[in-house]
Amino acid sequence: MRHGKKHRAVAEKIDKNTIYSLEEAVKMMKENKMAKFDESVEVHIKTSVDPKKGDQQVRSTVVLPHGTGKTKIVAVITSTSVEEAKLAGADIVGGEELIEKFAKKIDFDVLVATPEMMPKLARVAKVLGPKGLMPNPKTETVTTKIKEAVEALKKGRAAFKNDDSANIHQAVGKLSFDDAKIIENIKAFVEAVERAKPAGSKGKLITNITLCSTMGNGIRVKMA
């Protein structure tokens, strides 16, 4: 793939062999903004886990202090907490009747379920699973505390896990955010990943951190 002149010019400003401070990286990313839209700020973390081993999966959630800049559409499926979900601000709320709908159309970003609905959701696991939308206790999307779950998701709680290459990817805000807010969100995310270090993983968990915007070049960063 051949990039345009602007992309190549920006790439030349970033030394691939240099590991920048978080403050430097955020400043460079903003100064070299390429798209006309408000790009997302992305953090890509390389870990030392063996993704083929079940006891070395990095999976958890993080509440970003300033959110991701995108309001999530939250769906709740429950037979016990319908009113609670509505009052908490869930966008889609219902019971078993939603399952048939999910099989045909997915119009939400995250699904929260109360425990009694999980056996019923098995019918659409093949639809929800590949999209990363199947509720899971580890991501706090299977819960009896519906109010807390919905409010946290609306404020900016995000679930993360390593992929097949042992990398973790997460949007942590928008380029339009103040530098300080971007940095706080990044630090919160990195700390959450460190806390999620699996028992089966030995040595240092995080081996590399790269920061970029949606259309921008990757910048390697070091955490203080």
Contacts in CASP RR format, 6 or more apart in sequence:
PFRMAT RR
TARGET T0000
AUTHOR 0000-0000-0000
METHOD contacts of the structure
MODEL  1
MRHGKKHRAVAEKIDKNTIYSLEEAVKMMKENKMAKFDESVEVHIKTSVD
PKKGDQQVRSTVVLPHGTGKTKIVAVITSTSVEEAKLAGADIVGGEELIE
KFAKKIDFDVLVATPEMMPKLARVAKVLGPKGLMPNPKTETVTTKIKEAV
EALKKGRAAFKNDDSANIHQAVGKLSFDDAKIIENIKAFVEAVERAKPAG
SKGKLITNITLCSTMGNGIRVKMA
3 11 0 8 1.000
6 34 0 8 1.000
7 34 0 8 1.000
7 216 0 8 1.000
7 217 0 8 1.000
10 32 0 8 1.000
10 34 0 8 1.000
10 216 0 8 1.000
10 217 0 8 1.000
11 217 0 8 1.000
13 28 0 8 1.000
13 32 0 8 1.000
14 28 0 8 1.000
14 32 0 8 1.000
14 217 0 8 1.000
14 218 0 8 1.000
14 219 0 8 1.000
16 220 0 8 1.000
18 220 0 8 1.000
19 220 0 8 1.000
19 221 0 8 1.000
19 222 0 8 1.000
20 28 0 8 1.000
20 219 0 8 1.000
20 220 0 8 1.000
20 221 0 8 1.000
20 222 0 8 1.000
21 221 0 8 1.000
21 222 0 8 1.000
21 224 0 8 1.000
22 183 0 8 1.000
22 186 0 8 1.000
22 187 0 8 1.000
22 211 0 8 1.000
22 221 0 8 1.000
22 222 0 8 1.000
22 223 0 8 1.000
22 224 0 8 1.000
23 179 0 8 1.000
23 183 0 8 1.000
25 211 0 8 1.000
25 219 0 8 1.000
25 220 0 8 1.000
25 221 0 8 1.000
26 41 0 8 1.000
26 179 0 8 1.000
26 182 0 8 1.000
26 183 0 8 1.000
26 186 0 8 1.000
26 211 0 8 1.000
27 179 0 8 1.000
28 219 0 8 1.000
29 41 0 8 1.000
29 175 0 8 1.000
29 211 0 8 1.000
29 212 0 8 1.000
29 213 0 8 1.000
29 216 0 8 1.000
29 219 0 8 1.000
30 175 0 8 1.000
30 179 0 8 1.000
32 216 0 8 1.000
32 217 0 8 1.000
33 39 0 8 1.000
33 175 0 8 1.000
33 213 0 8 1.000
34 213 0 8 1.000
34 215 0 8 1.000
34 216 0 8 1.000
35 213 0 8 1.000
35 214 0 8 1.000
35 215 0 8 1.000
38 174 0 8 1.000
38 175 0 8 1.000
38 176 0 8 1.000
39 174 0 8 1.000
39 175 0 8 1.000
39 213 0 8 1.000
39 214 0 8 1.000
39 215 0 8 1.000
39 216 0 8 1.000
40 68 0 8 1.000
40 69 0 8 1.000
40 70 0 8 1.000
40 171 0 8 1.000
40 173 0 8 1.000
40 174 0 8 1.000
40 175 0 8 1.000
40 213 0 8 1.000
40 214 0 8 1.000
41 171 0 8 1.000
41 172 0 8 1.000
41 173 0 8 1.000
41 174 0 8 1.000
41 175 0 8 1.000
41 177 0 8 1.000
41 182 0 8 1.000
41 185 0 8 1.000
41 186 0 8 1.000
41 211 0 8 1.000
41 212 0 8 1.000
41 213 0 8 1.000
42 169 0 8 1.000
42 170 0 8 1.000
42 171 0 8 1.000
42 172 0 8 1.000
42 211 0 8 1.000
42 212 0 8 1.000
42 213 0 8 1.000
42 214 0 8 1.000
43 169 0 8 1.000
43 170 0 8 1.000
43 172 0 8 1.000
43 186 0 8 1.000
43 189 0 8 1.000
43 190 0 8 1.000
43 209 0 8 1.000
43 210 0 8 1.000
43 211 0 8 1.000
44 167 0 8 1.000
44 168 0 8 1.000
44 169 0 8 1.000
44 209 0 8 1.000
44 210 0 8 1.000
44 211 0 8 1.000
44 212 0 8 1.000
44 218 0 8 1.000
45 167 0 8 1.000
45 168 0 8 1.000
45 169 0 8 1.000
45 170 0 8 1.000
45 190 0 8 1.000
45 193 0 8 1.000
45 206 0 8 1.000
45 208 0 8 1.000
45 209 0 8 1.000
45 210 0 8 1.000
46 166 0 8 1.000
46 167 0 8 1.000
46 206 0 8 1.000
46 207 0 8 1.000
46 208 0 8 1.000
46 209 0 8 1.000
46 210 0 8 1.000
47 58 0 8 1.000
47 162 0 8 1.000
47 166 0 8 1.000
47 167 0 8 1.000
47 168 0 8 1.000
47 193 0 8 1.000
47 201 0 8 1.000
47 205 0 8 1.000
47 206 0 8 1.000
47 207 0 8 1.000
48 166 0 8 1.000
48 201 0 8 1.000
48 203 0 8 1.000
48 204 0 8 1.000
48 205 0 8 1.000
48 206 0 8 1.000
48 207 0 8 1.000
49 56 0 8 1.000
49 57 0 8 1.000
49 58 0 8 1.000
49 162 0 8 1.000
49 166 0 8 1.000
49 198 0 8 1.000
49 201 0 8 1.000
49 205 0 8 1.000
50 56 0 8 1.000
50 166 0 8 1.000
51 57 0 8 1.000
51 162 0 8 1.000
51 163 0 8 1.000
51 164 0 8 1.000
51 165 0 8 1.000
51 166 0 8 1.000
53 200 0 8 1.000
55 198 0 8 1.000
55 199 0 8 1.000
55 200 0 8 1.000
56 198 0 8 1.000
56 200 0 8 1.000
56 201 0 8 1.000
57 161 0 8 1.000
57 162 0 8 1.000
57 198 0 8 1.000
58 160 0 8 1.000
58 161 0 8 1.000
58 162 0 8 1.000
58 168 0 8 1.000
58 193 0 8 1.000
58 196 0 8 1.000
58 197 0 8 1.000
58 198 0 8 1.000
58 201 0 8 1.000
58 205 0 8 1.000
59 138 0 8 1.000
59 139 0 8 1.000
59 159 0 8 1.000
59 160 0 8 1.000
59 161 0 8 1.000
59 162 0 8 1.000
59 196 0 8 1.000
60 138 0 8 1.000
60 139 0 8 1.000
60 159 0 8 1.000
60 160 0 8 1.000
60 161 0 8 1.000
60 192 0 8 1.000
60 193 0 8 1.000
60 195 0 8 1.000
60 196 0 8 1.000
61 139 0 8 1.000
61 140 0 8 1.000
61 157 0 8 1.000
61 158 0 8 1.000
61 159 0 8 1.000
61 160 0 8 1.000
61 192 0 8 1.000
62 157 0 8 1.000
62 158 0 8 1.000
62 160 0 8 1.000
62 170 0 8 1.000
62 188 0 8 1.000
62 189 0 8 1.000
62 192 0 8 1.000
62 193 0 8 1.000
63 152 0 8 1.000
63 155 0 8 1.000
63 156 0 8 1.000
63 157 0 8 1.000
63 158 0 8 1.000
63 188 0 8 1.000
64 156 0 8 1.000
64 157 0 8 1.000
64 158 0 8 1.000
64 172 0 8 1.000
64 173 0 8 1.000
64 185 0 8 1.000
64 188 0 8 1.000
64 189 0 8 1.000
65 181 0 8 1.000
65 184 0 8 1.000
65 185 0 8 1.000
65 188 0 8 1.000
66 173 0 8 1.000
66 177 0 8 1.000
66 181 0 8 1.000
66 184 0 8 1.000
66 185 0 8 1.000
67 155 0 8 1.000
67 156 0 8 1.000
67 173 0 8 1.000
67 185 0 8 1.000
68 156 0 8 1.000
68 158 0 8 1.000
68 171 0 8 1.000
68 172 0 8 1.000
68 173 0 8 1.000
68 174 0 8 1.000
69 173 0 8 1.000
69 174 0 8 1.000
69 177 0 8 1.000
70 171 0 8 1.000
71 154 0 8 1.000
72 109 0 8 1.000
72 110 0 8 1.000
72 153 0 8 1.000
72 154 0 8 1.000
72 156 0 8 1.000
73 91 0 8 1.000
73 92 0 8 1.000
73 107 0 8 1.000
73 108 0 8 1.000
73 109 0 8 1.000
73 110 0 8 1.000
74 89 0 8 1.000
74 90 0 8 1.000
74 91 0 8 1.000
74 92 0 8 1.000
74 108 0 8 1.000
74 109 0 8 1.000
74 110 0 8 1.000
74 111 0 8 1.000
74 112 0 8 1.000
74 150 0 8 1.000
74 153 0 8 1.000
74 154 0 8 1.000
75 90 0 8 1.000
75 91 0 8 1.000
75 92 0 8 1.000
75 93 0 8 1.000
75 98 0 8 1.000
75 108 0 8 1.000
75 110 0 8 1.000
75 111 0 8 1.000
75 112 0 8 1.000
76 85 0 8 1.000
76 90 0 8 1.000
76 92 0 8 1.000
76 93 0 8 1.000
76 94 0 8 1.000
76 111 0 8 1.000
76 112 0 8 1.000
76 113 0 8 1.000
76 146 0 8 1.000
76 150 0 8 1.000
77 94 0 8 1.000
77 95 0 8 1.000
77 96 0 8 1.000
77 98 0 8 1.000
77 99 0 8 1.000
77 111 0 8 1.000
77 112 0 8 1.000
77 113 0 8 1.000
77 114 0 8 1.000
77 117 0 8 1.000
77 121 0 8 1.000
78 85 0 8 1.000
78 93 0 8 1.000
78 94 0 8 1.000
78 95 0 8 1.000
78 113 0 8 1.000
78 114 0 8 1.000
78 116 0 8 1.000
78 117 0 8 1.000
78 146 0 8 1.000
79 95 0 8 1.000
79 96 0 8 1.000
79 114 0 8 1.000
79 116 0 8 1.000
79 117 0 8 1.000
80 114 0 8 1.000
80 116 0 8 1.000
80 144 0 8 1.000
81 114 0 8 1.000
81 144 0 8 1.000
81 146 0 8 1.000
82 93 0 8 1.000
82 94 0 8 1.000
82 95 0 8 1.000
84 146 0 8 1.000
84 147 0 8 1.000
85 93 0 8 1.000
85 94 0 8 1.000
85 112 0 8 1.000
85 146 0 8 1.000
85 147 0 8 1.000
85 150 0 8 1.000
86 93 0 8 1.000
87 147 0 8 1.000
88 146 0 8 1.000
88 147 0 8 1.000
88 149 0 8 1.000
88 150 0 8 1.000
88 151 0 8 1.000
89 150 0 8 1.000
89 151 0 8 1.000
89 154 0 8 1.000
90 112 0 8 1.000
90 146 0 8 1.000
90 150 0 8 1.000
91 108 0 8 1.000
92 98 0 8 1.000
92 107 0 8 1.000
92 108 0 8 1.000
95 117 0 8 1.000
96 117 0 8 1.000
96 120 0 8 1.000
99 120 0 8 1.000
99 121 0 8 1.000
99 123 0 8 1.000
99 124 0 8 1.000
102 111 0 8 1.000
102 124 0 8 1.000
102 127 0 8 1.000
102 128 0 8 1.000
103 123 0 8 1.000
103 124 0 8 1.000
103 127 0 8 1.000
106 127 0 8 1.000
106 128 0 8 1.000
106 131 0 8 1.000
106 133 0 8 1.000
108 133 0 8 1.000
110 133 0 8 1.000
110 141 0 8 1.000
110 153 0 8 1.000
110 159 0 8 1.000
111 128 0 8 1.000
111 133 0 8 1.000
111 134 0 8 1.000
111 135 0 8 1.000
111 141 0 8 1.000
112 135 0 8 1.000
112 141 0 8 1.000
112 142 0 8 1.000
112 143 0 8 1.000
112 146 0 8 1.000
112 149 0 8 1.000
112 150 0 8 1.000
112 153 0 8 1.000
113 121 0 8 1.000
113 135 0 8 1.000
113 141 0 8 1.000
113 142 0 8 1.000
114 142 0 8 1.000
114 143 0 8 1.000
114 144 0 8 1.000
114 146 0 8 1.000
115 142 0 8 1.000
115 143 0 8 1.000
115 144 0 8 1.000
118 135 0 8 1.000
118 142 0 8 1.000
121 128 0 8 1.000
121 134 0 8 1.000
121 135 0 8 1.000
125 134 0 8 1.000
128 134 0 8 1.000
135 141 0 8 1.000
135 142 0 8 1.000
136 142 0 8 1.000
137 143 0 8 1.000
139 159 0 8 1.000
140 149 0 8 1.000
140 152 0 8 1.000
140 157 0 8 1.000
140 159 0 8 1.000
141 149 0 8 1.000
141 159 0 8 1.000
143 149 0 8 1.000
158 170 0 8 1.000
158 171 0 8 1.000
158 189 0 8 1.000
160 168 0 8 1.000
160 169 0 8 1.000
160 170 0 8 1.000
160 189 0 8 1.000
160 192 0 8 1.000
160 193 0 8 1.000
161 168 0 8 1.000
162 168 0 8 1.000
163 169 0 8 1.000
168 193 0 8 1.000
170 189 0 8 1.000
172 182 0 8 1.000
172 185 0 8 1.000
172 186 0 8 1.000
172 189 0 8 1.000
173 181 0 8 1.000
173 182 0 8 1.000
173 185 0 8 1.000
175 213 0 8 1.000
177 185 0 8 1.000
186 211 0 8 1.000
187 223 0 8 1.000
190 206 0 8 1.000
190 209 0 8 1.000
190 223 0 8 1.000
193 205 0 8 1.000
193 206 0 8 1.000
194 205 0 8 1.000
194 206 0 8 1.000
197 205 0 8 1.000
208 220 0 8 1.000
209 220 0 8 1.000
209 221 0 8 1.000
209 222 0 8 1.000
209 223 0 8 1.000
210 218 0 8 1.000
210 219 0 8 1.000
210 220 0 8 1.000
210 221 0 8 1.000
211 218 0 8 1.000
211 219 0 8 1.000
211 220 0 8 1.000
211 221 0 8 1.000
212 218 0 8 1.000
212 219 0 8 1.000
END
